[in-house]
Amino acid sequence: MDYNYPLSHHWTTEEIIDVVNFFQAVEKAYEKEIKRENFMNAYRAFKKVVPSMAEEKTIFKEFEDVSGFNSYKIVKSAKEGDDGELIKA
């Protein structure tokens, strides 16, 4: 990993941790796999920091531009899955 996460200087330390944890969950889905419920917990924490769909899309695009990982694809897969499933790209 040789890139920076898209973060806002307006976020608290705890919010930054939640956003970084979410992007690490996306990375895990691409590099290995992640339990759906673990991913959804990270996504729910992310949504508390970034409740706006427009801002979410912007941040996802910024992350994809630097990492090549499509967060939307993983979120969609997780939302369509069931607990106990493994999510992977």
N, CA, C and O of each residue as an XYZ file, in Angstrom:
356
protein
N       0.833     -1.176      0.000
C       0.000      0.000      0.000
C       0.882      1.245      0.000
O       1.639      1.490      0.940
N       0.771      2.012     -1.053
C       1.578      3.226     -1.157
C       0.676      4.386     -1.569
O       0.906      5.031     -2.592
N      -0.349      4.644     -0.763
C      -1.288      5.718     -1.049
C      -1.885      6.215      0.260
O      -1.746      5.578      1.305
N      -2.547      7.354      0.187
C      -3.193      7.943      1.358
C      -4.699      7.765      1.271
O      -5.279      7.805      0.186
N      -5.317      7.572      2.407
C      -6.770      7.476      2.462
C      -7.374      8.879      2.323
O      -6.780      9.858      2.775
N      -8.549      8.974      1.700
C      -9.206     10.281      1.620
C      -9.832     10.638      2.969
O     -10.846     10.063      3.365
N      -9.225     11.579      3.657
C      -9.669     11.968      4.994
C      -9.942     13.464      5.034
O      -9.391     14.225      4.239
N     -10.792     13.878      5.959
C     -11.104     15.287      6.144
C     -10.464     15.785      7.437
O     -10.469     15.091      8.453
N      -9.918     16.986      7.383
C      -9.335     17.569      8.602
C     -10.423     18.003      9.591
O     -10.112     18.391     10.717
N     -11.683     17.941      9.183
C     -12.799     18.283     10.070
C     -13.203     17.113     10.970
O     -13.924     17.306     11.949
N     -12.748     15.919     10.648
C     -13.136     14.738     11.413
C     -12.329     14.637     12.703
O     -11.184     15.084     12.777
N     -12.951     14.040     13.715
C     -12.258     13.772     14.969
C     -11.335     12.557     14.772
O     -11.406     11.865     13.756
N     -10.496     12.323     15.736
C      -9.608     11.159     15.682
C     -10.416      9.868     15.574
O     -10.070      8.977     14.798
N     -11.493      9.771     16.351
C     -12.328      8.572     16.321
C     -12.983      8.391     14.951
O     -13.086      7.269     14.454
N     -13.421      9.487     14.347
C     -14.037      9.408     13.020
C     -13.018      8.972     11.968
O     -13.330      8.169     11.088
N     -11.817      9.498     12.062
C     -10.752      9.093     11.136
C     -10.471      7.599     11.281
O     -10.281      6.903     10.284
N     -10.446      7.114     12.502
C     -10.221      5.680     12.743
C     -11.333      4.860     12.099
O     -11.057      3.830     11.484
N     -12.583      5.296     12.227
C     -13.706      4.576     11.621
C     -13.596      4.541     10.095
O     -13.855      3.510      9.474
N     -13.215      5.656      9.501
C     -13.078      5.716      8.040
C     -11.913      4.841      7.576
O     -12.044      4.111      6.594
N     -10.790      4.907      8.263
C      -9.635      4.071      7.907
C      -9.983      2.599      8.065
O      -9.618      1.784      7.218
N     -10.684      2.248      9.138
C     -11.098      0.848      9.333
C     -11.979      0.373      8.183
O     -11.854     -0.767      7.736
N     -12.870      1.239      7.702
C     -13.717      0.868      6.574
C     -12.876      0.600      5.325
O     -13.057     -0.418      4.657
N     -11.967      1.506      5.017
C     -11.147      1.310      3.818
C     -10.235      0.093      3.955
O      -9.940     -0.570      2.961
N      -9.789     -0.205      5.165
C      -9.013     -1.428      5.376
C      -9.880     -2.662      5.161
O      -9.389     -3.691      4.696
N     -11.167     -2.568      5.497
C     -12.096     -3.682      5.240
C     -12.277     -3.874      3.734
O     -12.347     -5.007      3.259
N     -12.352     -2.782      2.986
C     -12.444     -2.875      1.525
C     -11.178     -3.543      0.980
O     -11.254     -4.435      0.135
N     -10.035     -3.113      1.462
C      -8.767     -3.714      1.024
C      -8.744     -5.208      1.325
O      -8.308     -6.010      0.498
N      -9.216     -5.576      2.512
C      -9.227     -6.985      2.892
C     -10.117     -7.794      1.945
O      -9.783     -8.924      1.589
N     -11.251     -7.212      1.538
C     -12.150     -7.892      0.601
C     -11.459     -8.114     -0.745
O     -11.723     -9.110     -1.418
N     -10.601     -7.218     -1.130
C      -9.876     -7.361     -2.396
C      -8.683     -8.309     -2.266
O      -8.426     -9.114     -3.161
N      -7.964     -8.213     -1.163
C      -6.736     -8.974     -1.017
C      -6.975    -10.399     -0.537
O      -6.225    -11.304     -0.901
N      -7.991    -10.609      0.260
C      -8.316    -11.942      0.788
C      -9.815    -12.112      0.741
O     -10.399    -12.357     -0.315
N     -10.422    -11.981      1.886
C     -11.880    -12.011      2.045
C     -12.184    -11.487      3.438
O     -11.301    -11.418      4.294
N     -13.434    -11.121      3.658
C     -13.835    -10.602      4.960
C     -15.257    -11.082      5.239
O     -16.086    -11.172      4.333
N     -15.521    -11.388      6.503
C     -16.876    -11.792      6.876
C     -17.821    -10.617      6.641
O     -17.517     -9.467      6.957
N     -18.976    -10.952      6.075
C     -19.957     -9.922      5.748
C     -20.294     -9.064      6.956
O     -20.327     -7.838      6.848
N     -20.547     -9.688      8.110
C     -20.953     -8.912      9.278
C     -19.846     -7.971      9.747
O     -20.131     -6.871     10.221
N     -18.581     -8.392      9.620
C     -17.459     -7.510      9.980
C     -17.387     -6.319      9.031
O     -17.156     -5.184      9.448
N     -17.591     -6.601      7.746
C     -17.568     -5.521      6.762
C     -18.720     -4.547      7.016
O     -18.524     -3.332      6.997
N     -19.910     -5.076      7.250
C     -21.074     -4.205      7.463
C     -20.921     -3.366      8.732
O     -21.377     -2.223      8.769
N     -20.292     -3.909      9.763
C     -20.026     -3.113     10.971
C     -19.117     -1.934     10.637
O     -19.347     -0.815     11.094
N     -18.080     -2.194      9.834
C     -17.169     -1.124      9.432
C     -17.902     -0.105      8.559
O     -17.673      1.098      8.688
N     -18.777     -0.573      7.676
C     -19.520      0.335      6.802
C     -20.500      1.191      7.615
O     -20.628      2.388      7.361
N     -21.181      0.594      8.577
C     -22.111      1.369      9.405
C     -21.370      2.469     10.189
O     -21.877      3.583     10.323
N     -20.187      2.157     10.698
C     -19.385      3.165     11.404
C     -18.951      4.268     10.431
O     -18.947      5.449     10.780
N     -18.584      3.868      9.207
C     -18.220      4.837      8.174
C     -19.391      5.761      7.875
O     -19.205      6.970      7.736
N     -20.612      5.199      7.772
C     -21.793      5.992      7.442
C     -22.158      6.980      8.543
O     -22.798      7.995      8.267
N     -21.766      6.706      9.776
C     -21.992      7.673     10.848
C     -21.119      8.907     10.634
O     -21.503     10.017     11.001
N     -19.948      8.711     10.041
C     -19.027      9.808      9.763
C     -19.412     10.502      8.457
O     -19.339     11.726      8.348
N     -19.823      9.704      7.467
C     -20.141     10.210      6.132
C     -21.581      9.799      5.776
O     -21.781      8.865      4.999
N     -22.583     10.494      6.343
C     -23.970     10.094      6.087
C     -24.480     10.470      4.693
O     -25.422      9.855      4.194
N     -23.878     11.449      4.078
C     -24.332     11.927      2.771
C     -23.903     10.979      1.656
O     -22.732     10.608      1.565
N     -24.865     10.584      0.797
C     -24.543      9.709     -0.339
C     -23.604     10.420     -1.314
O     -22.713      9.790     -1.884
N     -23.798     11.721     -1.509
C     -22.933     12.471     -2.432
C     -21.495     12.483     -1.924
O     -20.559     12.268     -2.693
N     -21.323     12.732     -0.634
C     -19.977     12.739     -0.053
C     -19.375     11.330     -0.092
O     -18.182     11.170     -0.345
N     -20.207     10.309      0.161
C     -19.734      8.930      0.086
C     -19.203      8.634     -1.312
O     -18.115      8.078     -1.457
N     -19.962      9.002     -2.338
C     -19.533      8.754     -3.718
C     -18.208      9.451     -4.008
O     -17.329      8.875     -4.650
N     -18.061     10.682     -3.540
C     -16.822     11.436     -3.755
C     -15.641     10.750     -3.080
O     -14.573     10.602     -3.676
N     -15.840     10.336     -1.842
C     -14.759      9.688     -1.090
C     -14.421      8.333     -1.715
O     -13.247      7.982     -1.834
N     -15.438      7.575     -2.111
C     -15.190      6.287     -2.776
C     -14.376      6.495     -4.048
O     -13.451      5.730     -4.322
N     -14.707      7.519     -4.826
C     -13.994      7.799     -6.074
C     -12.548      8.177     -5.784
O     -11.636      7.711     -6.467
N     -12.330      9.017     -4.781
C     -10.968      9.401     -4.402
C     -10.156      8.169     -3.994
O      -8.994      8.026     -4.374
N     -10.779      7.289     -3.220
C     -10.086      6.082     -2.775
C      -9.779      5.171     -3.962
O      -8.681      4.622     -4.054
N     -10.736      5.007     -4.863
C     -10.502      4.157     -6.030
C      -9.395      4.730     -6.919
O      -8.587      3.980     -7.467
N      -9.358      6.036     -7.059
C      -8.333      6.672     -7.888
C      -6.919      6.381     -7.378
O      -6.000      6.191     -8.175
N      -6.744      6.346     -6.054
C      -5.405      6.120     -5.504
C      -5.088      4.655     -5.262
O      -3.921      4.264     -5.269
N      -6.131      3.824     -5.043
C      -5.890      2.429     -4.666
C      -6.247      1.413     -5.748
O      -5.673      0.325     -5.806
N      -7.197      1.779     -6.599
C      -7.711      0.824     -7.576
C      -8.820     -0.054     -7.021
O      -9.337     -0.909     -7.739
N      -9.197      0.132     -5.767
C     -10.236     -0.673     -5.119
C     -11.585      0.046     -5.207
O     -11.702      1.206     -4.814
N     -12.593     -0.644     -5.719
C     -13.922     -0.080     -5.881
C     -14.758     -0.389     -4.628
O     -15.271     -1.496     -4.468
N     -14.881      0.596     -3.761
C     -15.617      0.420     -2.502
C     -17.087      0.126     -2.751
O     -17.682     -0.701     -2.061
N     -17.676      0.800     -3.736
C     -19.101      0.605     -4.031
C     -19.388     -0.858     -4.355
O     -20.389     -1.409     -3.895
N     -18.532     -1.482     -5.131
C     -18.719     -2.884     -5.523
C     -18.770     -3.783     -4.279
O     -19.596     -4.693     -4.203
N     -17.904     -3.531     -3.327
C     -17.848     -4.349     -2.118
C     -19.062     -4.074     -1.234
O     -19.646     -5.006     -0.681
N     -19.448     -2.810     -1.095
C     -20.626     -2.459     -0.302
C     -21.865     -3.127     -0.895
O     -22.670     -3.704     -0.165
N     -22.016     -3.049     -2.203
C     -23.175     -3.655     -2.872
C     -23.212     -5.163     -2.620
O     -24.261     -5.723     -2.302
N     -22.062     -5.807     -2.766
C     -21.974     -7.248     -2.540
C     -22.344     -7.595     -1.097
O     -23.058     -8.567     -0.848
N     -21.856     -6.798     -0.155
C     -22.140     -7.055      1.263
C     -23.618     -6.847      1.575
O     -24.206     -7.625      2.326
N     -24.221     -5.807      1.007
C     -25.639     -5.539      1.261
C     -26.521     -6.654      0.705
O     -27.568     -6.959      1.277
N     -26.111     -7.257     -0.396
C     -26.891     -8.323     -1.012
C     -26.657     -9.682     -0.354
O     -27.427    -10.618     -0.570
N     -25.597     -9.792      0.447
C     -25.250    -11.063      1.067
C     -25.981    -11.306      2.358
O     -26.819    -10.511      2.785
N     -25.649    -12.424      2.974
C     -26.219    -12.806      4.264
C     -25.099    -12.944      5.281
O     -23.955    -13.224      4.922
N     -25.435    -12.746      6.560
C     -24.441    -12.948      7.610
C     -23.870    -14.354      7.515
O     -24.572    -15.308      7.180
N     -22.602    -14.460      7.813
C     -21.923    -15.748      7.723
C     -21.188    -15.920      6.402
O     -20.285    -16.751      6.292
N     -21.573    -15.135      5.399
C     -20.902    -15.217      4.096
C     -19.571    -14.469      4.153
O     -19.362    -13.584      4.983
N     -18.697    -14.852      3.255
C     -17.442    -14.149      3.076
C     -17.569    -13.260      1.858
O     -18.061    -13.679      0.811
N     -17.118    -12.024      2.011
C     -17.164    -11.045      0.918
C     -15.762    -10.948      0.336
O     -14.775    -10.809      1.059
N     -15.701    -11.023     -0.987
C     -14.418    -10.826     -1.671
C     -14.690    -10.265     -3.049
O     -15.757    -10.461     -3.631
N     -13.697     -9.565     -3.550
C     -13.835     -8.930     -4.860
C     -13.683     -9.956     -5.965
O     -13.768     -9.611     -7.144
